[in-house]
Amino acid sequence: MEHVRFGTMQVETRDDRHFFRIQVLPGTFPVGDLKVELYASVLETGDPVVETIKACDQCKAPNGAVTYSGQVTAVRGSSDYTPRIMPYHPAASLPVEAGQILWQC
């Protein structure tokens, strides 16, 4: 995962929803081997919010960046959500603290 990195991120809020567009530079990883999520930690009680966002196949930039987009309800502020990238395989499971997870800073 050392060559995978984040590019630009845009957030727009309308109609009680936050719309995220995040560029990911996958390096040598095939897009199908990566999972991009929006993560919001627990406020007081309950579970964290985790929303998988999808790659746009037609939105590949000349620099190799792939745009991922998704939306969440605007019950919480958009700044509560942190994008993260993880290696993905349908038969594998990664704990939230695994070193293979790239968090956007």
N, C-alpha and C positions, 0 to 999 in steps of 0.2 A: 504494500500500500504506500510505499515511500514516494512514488511518483504521482500519486493521485492527489489532486488539490482542488480547492474551491476557486471559482472565478467570481464574477459579480453576482449580487443578489438584489432583486427588486421585490418590493411588497406594495400592494395596492389594497386598500380597504374600501369596500362598497357593498351595499345590500346586506349588511351584517355578516360579512365574510372577509377574511384576509386571503388574498391571492398572492402566492409566492412563485417567483421565477428565479431559479438558481442555476448558474453555470457551473459545471463540473468538468475539470480537465482529467480524464480517466487514465492518462499515461498509456501504459501497455495493456491495461485491463479492458476486456470486452465489456460493453455496457451491461450485458446480461449477467455479468459476474459481480455487479455492484448494486447495492440497495441504498437509496437516498431517502431519509426520513426527516420529518420535523418533530422535534422532541420538546415537550414542556414538562417541567418537573411538577411534583405534587404541590398544591398550594397549602392546604391545611390537612385535609383528609382525602382519601380516595387514591386513585392510581395516576401515574403520569400519563400524559397524552402523547401518543405516538401515531403519526400519520405518514404512511408511505406515499412518496410522490413519484410521478412517472416521467420517464425520458421522452422527449419529443424527437421522434426519428427524423423528421424533416428539418430540425433546428440545429444541425451541426455547424459550428463556426469553422472558418478556415484554420484557426489555431488548434482545432481538434476538440474544442469545448462542446459539451452536450448540455442543452438546456433541460432542466427538470422543472416541472410545474405541478402545483397542487393548491388546495384550498382547505381552510379550517374555519369554523365558526368564530366570530369576533367576540365571543363571550370573554375571552382574555385578550390582552394587548398583543400585538404582533411581536413585540420584543420579548415576550415570554417563550417564544419558539426558537430553538437552536437547531440549525440543520446539522445532520451527521451523515457520513458515508460509511458503509460497512461492506466487506466482502459478502457475497451472497451465493448460496447454493440451497436448493429446496430441502436437502436432507441435513443441513448443518444449523446449529443454533449457537449464537454468541451471547455471552453475558454482557450487560450494559457497561461493565468496566473493562472489557477486553481491549488489549492494546491495538487490535486491528481496526478499531473504530476511529475515524477521523472526524473530530468535532470542529465546526467553524468557530473561530475565535472572534 
